[in-house]
Amino acid sequence: MNIKPLGDRVLLQAEQAEEKTASGLYIPQTAQEKTQIAIVRAVGDDTDAIKVKVGDRVMYDKYAGTQVKIDGEDHLIVTMGDVIAIVE
């Protein structure tokens, strides 16, 4: 499926949460913390408002956006205002 966000919206794919600790212990799925870092997969057509590009790693607001499943993987559509920072 191909999704193209409109306006000032951005399509994000969340990074996977850490599955084990630095010492090698595995963290059960129920105890894993949800990450707020994602990869930008598509951007809307409002070039004045969009400050990120496809492929950027970004941090987004914890309660932002609409969750969608694309080809079995979780994605999030957020407004540009919900993107907090670019992670380098």
N, C-alpha and C positions, 0 to 999 in steps of 0.2 A: 504494500500500500504506500502511496506517496501523499504526504501532507504538506501543504504550503500555507504557513501562517499568514494572516492578513494584518494590515496596519502596523502597530508597534508591538506585535506579538513575536515570541521567539520559541522555537521547538527545541527542547532540551532532552538529552538522554542521560539519566543519572548514572554516576559511577557506582560500581559495586562496592558494598560495604566490606570492611576488613573481615576476613573469615578466620584469621588467627592472630594471636598477639605476637609481639616482638620475640617473646621467649618460646614461641612455637605451639602454644595451647590453642585449640580450636574453640571459637566462640559460636554457641548455638544460634540459629537464625532468630530465635525469639529474643535474644539478648543483644543482637547487633544494633548499633545506633544507625538511624537513617542519616545518610550523608546529604548535605546541601550543596554538593559540588557536582557539576554536570558538564557535558560537552554540548556545544551548540550544534544542532543538526540542520536547522533551517531558520531563516529570518523573514520577517514580514516585509511589506513593500514601502513602509514609511521611512525613507532614507534619512530624514531629518532627526527622527527619534531613535533609530537603531544605532547603538554604539558598539556592537559586537559583530563578529563575522563567523561564518561556519568554521568549526574546528576549534574555536576558543574554549578554554576551560573557564567556567564561571561559577560564582557562588550566588545562590538565590535565596529568597526569603522562605523560611521554614513552612509557612502555611499558604504558599502561593500556588496559583495555577490550577489547571485542569489535567487530570491524569488520563492518558490514552495508551492503548496497546497497539504497537505497530509491529507486524510480523512476529508476534509473541514476546516482544520486549517492551518494558515500561518506558514511557516517555512522558513529558510534561510540557504543556503549552502555558507560557507565562507572558505577562506584559513586560516591556522593557523596564518599567518602574520596579518590578519585582527582582530584577537582576541587581545584586548588591555590588559585585566586584568581578574583575577578570583575574583569574589565578594564573600566575606565571611560574 
